[in-house]
């Protein structure tokens, strides 16, 4: 019969780690999405030449591994800016910028997918640029961008496992602590994977529901 030293308190410890994972992911995805929308719209409006500095800035976050970004971000805040902020805050800042870099490309692609003739028709009806973006472009672009955004959100949730390098005890770090103490790696990693599945499954299903509903409109 299978025997384990895992206790109810250990499961609570893992659940707290999962809570940190959810919180870091939620904050990063929300802020990163808002910044991504802003950056994506700016890039579309300015064109490739004028938006080159912004594009270069975003390319840094897409090109450099997230682990390195977290380490450098933590060092920059502590050693250069001389700010005493928690590793959790550093993790949220870095992950938000990381998310915004990818989200900006998703937004740009979504806006690009809206036919130019549709935008011209909207402007010919007397809509301002802001009204055109709010009522025509962004709603249509959202339908195109949603699958990629869902994938990005799920990716950020899994990438949040790297925030242990800035002393944040999220789900995977909590699992590693228990593995060191209990010496049951396979069983504990199985439980960790189940936690990740429970966190990600509702978001994936919700995205699938929206896609199906919009495709029938």
N, C-alpha and C positions, 0 to 999 in steps of 0.2 A: 504494500500500500504506500502511496506517495505521502511523504512527511515533509513538513516545512516549518521553519522557525519564524515565518512571517506572522505578525500579530495584527490586531485591529488598529493599534496605534501606528504601525508601519503603513497601513493602508491610508490612514488619515494623513500621515506625512506625505505620501505620494499624491493624495488629493490636493493638499496645499500646494505642492509643486505644480500640479496641473492647473490650479487656480492662477498661479503666477504666469504660467505659459499663456493661458487665455487672456489675462490682463495685458501682458506685454504685446501679444498679437493684436488685440482689439485696439489699443492705443496707437500702435504703429500703423495698422491698416487704415484707421480713420484719418489720422493726420497725414499719412503718406498718400492716401487717395485724394484728399483735399489739395495738397501741394501738387500732386500729379496732374489733377485737372487744371490747376492754374498754370503749371509749366507747359502742359500740352497745348493749351489754348494760346499761350504766349508764343510758343514755337510756330504754331500754324499761322498766327497773325504777322509775326515779324519776318518769316521766311528764313531759308537756310543761312543766309549771310549774316543778317543782323542777330539771329538767334545763336550764332556759333559759340559765343562764350557760355551761354546756358547749356547748350548741347554738350560742350566739353566738360562742364561741371557734372552733368548727369552721367556722362560716359565713365567718369571716374568711379562712381558708385556702382555702375553695372560691370565694370571691368575688374576691380580689385576684390579679391575674396572677402566675404563678410567677416570672417574671423580676424583678418588683418585690420579691417575697418573698425571693429570693436576695440581691438588693442590700441590702435593709434588714436581713436576717438577718446578713449579713457585717459591715455597719456597726454593728449592735447588739452583736455579739460583740467587735469590735475597739475601738469607741469608748466604749460604755457599760459593758460588763462588763470591759473591759481585759484580755481573754484572748488569748493568742497561740496560736491553733489554725489548722490548715491549711484552705485553701479546700475540700479534699476533705471534711473533717469537717463544715464548715458546710453543704456541699451535701447530705451525708447527713442531717443534722439537719432541714434545711428540707424536703427531699423526703420524709422520713419523716412529718413532721407533715402535709404536703400530702396524702400517701397516706392517712394515718389519717383525715383529714376525709372523704374520699370513701368509704373502706372502712367507716366507721361507719354511713353511710347504707345501704350494701349489706347490712351485718349487720342493721341495723334492719329493712330490708325483708324480708330472709330470715326473721328471727324472726317478723315480722308475718304471714308467709305460712303459718306452722304453725297449723293449726286449733286454736282454743281448746279444743274438745272433746277433742282429743288430749292436751293438757296436763292437763286435768282428770282424764282417765282415768289418766294417769301418777301424778298426786298421790293419786288414790283408791286406787292400789295400794301406797301407803306410801312412794313415792319422795320424798326431800327436794328442796328447790329446786335444790341443786347437782347431784344425780343426774338430775333432770328436764332441766336444761340440758345436762348432759354426754351423756346416753344417748338423749334424745328430741329436744329442740329443736335443738341445734346440728348434729347429723347431718342432720336434715331441712332445716334452713335452709341448710346447705352446698350441697345439691343445687340449691336455688333460686338461691343467690348466686353459684355458681361461674362462670357465663358473664360476669356483670358484673365479677367479680374478675379474670378473665382479661383482659378489656378494660382494666381499670384498670392491671394490671401492664404490659401492652403500651404503654399511654398513658404511664406513668411512664418506661418505657425510652426512648420518643421524646422526652419532655419533658426527659430528662437532658441533651439537647443544649444546654440553656440554662445549664448549670453553668459554661460558659466564663467567665461574668461574675465568678466567684469564683476565677479562675485555675486551673481544672481542665482539663487537656488531654484531653478525651474524644474520641470518634470524629469528630464533626463538626468540632471545633476542629482536630484533626490534619489533616483533609481541607482545611480552610481554609488551614492553614500550607503544605501542599503546593501548593495552588492558587496562592498568592502566589509561590512559588518556581518552579513549573514552567509556570504559565500555561496549564493544560489543564483548565478548570473542568468542562466537560461529562463528560469521561472520568473525572475524579476523583470527581465527584458520583455517577456511575453505579456506581463501585466502592464508594463509601460506602453507597449504597442497597443494594447486594448484601450488604454486611456487616450492615446492619440487618435485612435479610430473613433471613439465616442465623441471626441472634440470636433473632429473634421467631418464626420458623416452628415450631421444636420446641415452644415453649410453647403456641402456638395449636393445634397438632395434639394435644398432650397433653390440653388442655382439651376438645377435640372428642371424644377417645377416652373420657374420663371421663363426659361427657354421654351419649354413646351407650351406654356400659356401664350407667350408672345408670338410663337410660330403659327398659332391658330387664329390670331387676330387679323 
